């Protein structure tokens, strides 16, 4: 009887031990399922929310581009590009880089965004007056009003009217200098405006060697 009792106790202890192992494994399995489930939910939420967040960055970029805040716009587009792959974002990045050299690239965007002020400004800069002198006067006013990219358009209009007009080349150079000094530009586009300024001022000096203003700006390059 005593031996039987001992065997019975040993058997019962082994049974409890096995049940403990089963319970432990069961709990571990349940927690694994829970963790996997949470991870799946987080991934799904991330996938569904990414386009929404990217859209906010794109909208901010568009607004900044409308204001010619090129670097800030690029930052927003790059954030959106990190979240999703989109031809729209790639096109916006390319447009922002092109607009740093040539503001007329934004004309279609201004129409889509109904940016009346920018459209009117560009239309005025493109106007062909009776005299190239009037285009240069406009360019000077635009530079004074911190609109050097519009001034570039106006001076190019004057040069198309008269290729040998030294003042048109002078103010084209000044407009490029103002772009380089005052606009938010990438290093590549900063160098572009500096190079274009040097070319324009060199041409101006060739046409009017004694012009002190031209000499001053060339020396400051």
Secondary structure, DSSP 8 states (H G I E B T S, - for coil): -HHHHHHHHHHHHHHHHHHHHHHHHHHHHHHHHHHHHHHHHHHHHHHHHHHHHHHHHHHHHHHHHHTT-HHHHHHHHHHHHHH---HHHHHHHHHHHHHHH-GGGGHHHHHHHT-HHHHHHHHHHH---SSHHHHHHHHHHHHHTT-HHHHHHHHHHHHHH-TT-HHHHHHHHHHHHHHHHHS---HHHHHHHHHHHHHHHHHHHHH-TT-HHHHHHHHT-
